[in-house]
Amino acid sequence: MKMRFVRSSAVGMVLVGAVLLLAVARQSSAQIPTLLRGGTMGELFAIYLPRGESVIENSLNFARSLSKEAVNDLLEVQRLEIEANGRLRVLDEEIRTSKTRRDVAKKRRTTHNAVNPRTR
């Protein structure tokens, strides 16, 4: 009998707790948003923290240095592109020259074989 009473009282306590939690949740969700809570200003203050002049100056200097580095990187990449294009042109010319030499050698071999057929 005592065990049954303990179980039912524990279940009752859990149910009472759940009902209280639901009541609190409903009450908090029913609150009207104010300027600071749930409003635009509250969102801004949650994101923006006032900063000192030195912090802003450091941030600006850091952004400027990053911008300069990006420009330098871009110039370096453009220089490398020009260099790579030059190498590509040289390699294309070498390939064309090799093909021409191969074709000339093939023609020379075929004309040589036509003039002097090999006897077996």
C-alpha positions as CSV (number, residue, x, y, z in Angstrom):
1,M,0.0,0.0,0.0
2,K,2.8,2.4,0.8
3,M,4.5,1.6,-2.5
4,R,1.4,2.5,-4.4
5,F,1.0,5.7,-2.5
6,V,4.7,6.7,-3.2
7,R,4.3,6.0,-6.9
8,S,1.0,7.9,-7.2
9,S,2.4,10.9,-5.3
10,A,5.6,10.9,-7.5
11,V,3.4,10.8,-10.6
12,G,1.3,13.6,-9.2
13,M,4.3,15.7,-8.5
14,V,5.5,15.2,-12.1
15,L,2.2,16.2,-13.4
16,V,2.0,19.3,-11.2
17,G,5.5,20.3,-12.4
18,A,4.5,19.8,-16.1
19,V,1.4,21.9,-15.6
20,L,3.4,24.7,-13.9
21,L,6.0,24.6,-16.7
22,L,3.3,24.9,-19.3
23,A,1.7,27.8,-17.5
24,V,5.1,29.7,-17.3
25,A,5.8,29.0,-20.9
26,R,2.4,30.4,-22.0
27,Q,2.9,33.5,-19.8
28,S,6.4,34.2,-21.1
29,S,5.3,33.7,-24.8
30,A,2.4,36.1,-24.3
31,Q,4.6,39.0,-23.2
32,I,4.4,42.0,-25.5
33,P,7.7,42.8,-27.1
34,T,9.3,46.1,-25.9
35,L,12.0,48.2,-27.5
36,L,14.7,46.1,-25.8
37,R,13.0,42.7,-25.5
38,G,12.1,41.2,-28.8
39,G,12.2,44.5,-30.6
40,T,14.5,46.0,-33.2
41,M,16.7,47.9,-30.6
42,G,17.1,44.7,-28.6
43,E,18.4,42.9,-31.6
44,L,20.8,45.7,-32.4
45,F,22.1,45.8,-28.8
46,A,22.5,42.1,-28.8
47,I,24.7,42.4,-31.9
48,Y,26.4,45.8,-31.6
49,L,28.6,46.6,-28.6
50,P,29.9,50.2,-28.4
51,R,33.6,50.3,-29.1
52,G,36.3,52.7,-28.2
53,E,38.1,54.9,-30.8
54,S,41.3,52.9,-30.5
55,V,39.5,49.6,-31.2
56,I,37.8,51.1,-34.2
57,E,41.1,52.5,-35.5
58,N,42.8,49.1,-35.0
59,S,40.0,47.4,-36.9
60,L,40.3,49.9,-39.8
61,N,44.1,49.5,-39.9
62,F,43.6,45.7,-40.0
63,A,41.0,46.0,-42.8
64,R,43.3,48.3,-44.8
65,S,46.2,45.9,-44.4
66,L,44.0,43.0,-45.5
67,S,42.9,45.0,-48.5
68,K,46.5,45.8,-49.5
69,E,47.5,42.2,-49.1
70,A,44.5,41.2,-51.4
71,V,45.6,43.7,-54.0
72,N,49.2,42.4,-53.8
73,D,48.0,38.8,-54.1
74,L,45.9,39.7,-57.1
75,L,48.9,41.4,-58.8
76,E,51.0,38.3,-58.1
77,V,48.4,36.0,-59.6
78,Q,48.1,38.2,-62.7
79,R,51.9,38.1,-63.1
80,L,51.9,34.3,-62.7
81,E,49.1,34.1,-65.3
82,I,51.1,36.1,-67.8
83,E,54.2,34.0,-67.1
84,A,52.2,30.7,-67.5
85,N,50.6,32.0,-70.8
86,G,54.1,32.7,-72.1
87,R,55.3,29.2,-71.1
88,L,52.2,27.8,-72.8
89,R,52.9,29.6,-76.0
90,V,56.5,28.3,-76.0
91,L,55.3,24.7,-75.3
92,D,52.7,24.9,-78.1
93,E,55.3,26.1,-80.5
94,E,57.6,23.3,-79.5
95,I,54.8,20.7,-80.0
96,R,54.1,22.2,-83.5
97,T,57.8,22.1,-84.4
98,S,58.0,18.5,-83.2
99,K,55.0,17.5,-85.2
100,T,56.4,19.2,-88.3
101,R,59.7,17.4,-87.9
102,R,57.9,14.1,-87.4
103,D,55.8,14.7,-90.5
104,V,58.9,15.6,-92.5
105,A,60.7,12.5,-91.2
106,K,57.7,10.3,-92.2
107,K,57.6,11.8,-95.7
108,R,61.3,11.3,-96.1
109,R,61.0,7.7,-94.9
110,T,58.1,7.0,-97.3
111,T,59.9,8.6,-100.3
112,H,63.1,6.7,-99.4
113,N,61.1,3.4,-99.1
114,A,59.4,4.1,-102.4
115,V,62.6,4.8,-104.2
116,N,64.6,2.1,-102.5
117,P,62.2,-0.7,-101.6
118,R,63.7,-3.2,-99.2
119,T,64.2,-6.6,-100.5
120,R,63.6,-9.6,-98.4
